[in-house]
Amino acid sequence: MSGNMNLTLKVWRQKNKNAEGKLVNYQVKDISPDMSFLEMIDVLNEQLIVKGDEPIAFDHDCREGICGMCSLYINGRPHGPKDRITTCQLHMRSFEDGQTITIEPWRAASFPIVKDLVVDRSAFDRIIASGGYVSVNTGNAQDANSLPIGKEDADLSFAAAACIGCGACVAACKNASAMLFVSAKVSQLALLPQGQPERYLRVHNMVAKMDEEGFGNCTNTGACEAECPKGISLSNIARLNRDFFVAGIASDN
Amino acid sequence: MGITGLFLISFLMVHCFLNSLIFINDGGETFNLGAEFMAKNWVIRAMEIVLFGGLLWHIIQAAVLTRENKKARPVAYAASNPSANSKWYSRSMGLLGTILLIFLIIHLRHFWVVSRFTDEITSGKETLFNEMKEVFSQLWVVILYCLAMVSLGYHLLHGFKSAFQTLGWNHVKYNSMIEKIGVIISIVLPVLFAAMPIAIYMGLIK
C-alpha cells in the first residue's frame, strides 16, 4: 500500500533481571500509518516468531489508554512524542518513513527489568498498600450522594483519581521520583470527607514507603506533569508536601 | 532546600540593596555608612553566622539529594529528550549552584576576608568602597562576576517558584503572582549585581 512506512527500530533486549541487556537493531517494512505503536511491535514479533527468534516482551493490556499497563520510552520520551496519551494510543502516523526509533524500558532502580521492555512496577502497589485506601465503610451509592461535597473538591479529587499508575512520571523524571504518582493517590482521598480520618497517617506512611522503595527526590522540574498521559497536576505534589508537613508537626503518628 | 533557598534569597535582597548605594555616586559615602552599620551591628553579626549555617545546610541538602537521585536511576537512557518536558535550568541546579559556590569562594576572598580578618577597614586605612574600586579594576574579575550572575539568574528562576512548591505554599489565587515575582527577582538581582563591577570598571562610579 502507498503511504506505508519502513522503519529501523533499536529495541532494548534483556533476557532476565540479572542478564546484561543491549539495544538490538530491527527492520520493519510496510507499516501502516494507522497502526498503533503496539500493533507495529506485534508485526515485528510475528516476524521474529516465524524466523524462530524470541519475540520482544512488552507490557500491554487494555489497548485503549485506561489500564496503565503499556510503558515504553520511545525516542527519549515516555509513551513517545505525543502529549497526554499512552503508548497504545500512539499511532505510527506520528513517525516518518525511514525513521530510526529507539525503544527502551522505564529506567529506575525501583522498576527492575523483568525481561526486554517489561519492568516490575509492583513498588507502586506496595505504596498503595501502605496507605492509599480508606478503612471506613463507604456504604452504597446513595450514601455517597447524601454526603455534600463541594464541586471544586470533587473535580480536583476526580482529576487526581485519573492516575492510571503507569509510571511515566518516574520514567520521565531525571531523579526517577514517584512524587506525582504518590501525590495523586494521596490527593484523591485528601480532598474527600471519606479520606479525612486517615489523612495524615496516610501521607506519612505512603511517603515513607516511597522512600523505602528507592525512588528519587522531587526537584520540581515538571517533567512528570508534562509526560503524564492523564494530565495529573503538579499542584497535587504541593498538596502532598503541605499534608506531609502537617503530618510531621501536628499529627499523633 | 526550599526554606534555606528562600532564606538565602532574602539575604541577597539586603545585600543587593546595600550595595546599590554605590549608584548614588557620592564617592561611596552612603555605601560606606551602610557597610559600617552592617559591620558594627551585633544583630547583623549574629545573622552572619545564621547565614553561613543556612548556606552550608543548602549545600549539604543538595549533595545528599544528588546522591540519592543518582542512585534512583543507575542505568541511563540511551536516547533521551529531556528538553521536551522540562527547562534545562531546572535540571541543572547542581551545576549552576556549583558555579555559584566557586564564585562565592572568590567573592568572599575579595571582600569578606579583607573586611573581617585584616585591619585594613577597621583601622580606617581603607574603605570598603575603595576596596571595591580596586577589585573591579581588573577585567577578569568583572567577567567572572558577570558570568556568575548569569548562573544566579537561572538558579533563582527555578529556585524561587520551586521553593514555594516544595513548601506546599501553593494556591490558584497566588500561583501566577509567585511565578511573576520569581521572574522579576531572577532578573533584577543579577542585573543590579552585575551592573556594579561593570559600572566601576567603566569608571561611571566616581
Interface residues (C-beta under 8 A of the other chain):
Chain A: K10 W12 L23 Y73 N75 G76 R77 P81 T102 E104 R107 A108 A109 S110 A172 K174 N175 A176 S177 G214 F215 G216 N217 C218 T219 N220 T221 G222 A223 A226 E227 L234 S235 I237 A238 R239 L240 N241 R242 D243 F244 F245
Chain B: L65 E68 N69 K71 A72 R73 P74 V75 A76 Y77 A78 A79 S80 N81 P82 A84 N85 S86 K87 S90 R91 M93 H158 K161 S162 F164 Q165 T166 L167 G168 W169 N170 V172
